[in-house]
Amino acid sequence: MAVIVTVEIPGGTEELYRRTNARITEAPWYPMPGFLAHAAGPDGTGGWRVIDFWESAEAFEAFVARATPIFQEEGMPPILPRIDEAVTVTVAR
């Protein structure tokens, strides 16, 4: 089942996001199997929000296992993502 993953990063900045995202997208394992789409931007409260779409929660969890060292090295604060079932995901191609 496809999932919507929402990550709230209180105090997160565009600089931190761009630096971390660049390292992830340049990693030899990127994109991970099951990845569908990604969006990110300010959350309106001084933090940062990331929304991903994955084919399954397991695919997302496999990504987190690979990306966690990068998150830690870049100083990303610990986060608890919200994972919700997606009834449909439409991606323009």
GIZINOR-V166049 format. One record per run of one state. SS is the DSSP state (2 for helix, 1 for strand, 0 for the rest). FROM is the first residue (numbers start at 0). TO is the last residue. Records with the same first field share a line. If there is no record, write none. Layout:
SS: FROM-TO  FROM-TO
This chain:
0: 0-1  9-12  26-33  42-46  54-55  73-80  85-92
1: 2-8  34-41  47-53  81-84
2: 13-25  56-72
